[in-house]
Amino acid sequence: MVPLILFLAVWAILILGFGLLALITSAMSLRFGISGFMTVASNSAFIIVALLVLGATGLYLMGVDWSQTISVIPTTLPGLTQ
């Protein structure tokens, strides 16, 4: 049995990695990209969409019961009762 909270911890670590890479990518694009409106607009769109997706995912994760466990190897098949 694997606790569900473990998946939340892995997700949080992956989100931290994504945030770091997104920050580096945006900073490099703004610093070394072609100066202009489209550079700023594309970076802004990227950051806004990323924040919206992370916010929606966070709202969903608040509704999950993290005290449950997941059976990696099920002992019975779904739909079969004994």
FENRATA-V15636 format. One record per pair of residues at least 24 apart in sequence whose C-alpha atoms are under 10 Angstrom apart, sorted by the first residue. I is the first residue (numbers start at 1). GAP is how many residues later the second one is. D is the distance in Angstrom with one decimal. If there is no record, write none. Layout:
# FENRATA-V15636
{{I;GAP;D} {I;GAP;D}}
This chain:
# FENRATA-V15636
{{1;67;9.5} {1;68;5.8} {1;69;5.4} {1;70;4.6} {1;71;6.2} {1;72;8.2} {1;73;9.4} {2;66;8.8} {2;67;5.3} {2;68;5.1} {2;69;6.3} {2;70;7.0} {3;63;7.8} {3;64;7.1} {3;65;6.3} {3;66;4.3} {3;67;6.3} {3;68;8.9} {4;60;9.4} {4;61;8.3} {4;62;5.5} {4;63;6.7} {4;64;5.8} {4;65;5.2} {4;66;6.5} {5;59;9.9} {5;60;9.0} {5;61;5.3} {5;62;7.0} {5;63;8.1} {5;64;8.3} {6;60;9.0} {6;63;9.5} {7;59;9.2} {8;53;8.4} {8;58;8.2} {15;39;8.6} {18;32;9.7} {19;28;9.9} {19;31;9.2} {19;32;9.9} {22;24;8.8} {22;25;8.0} {22;28;9.0} {23;24;9.0}}
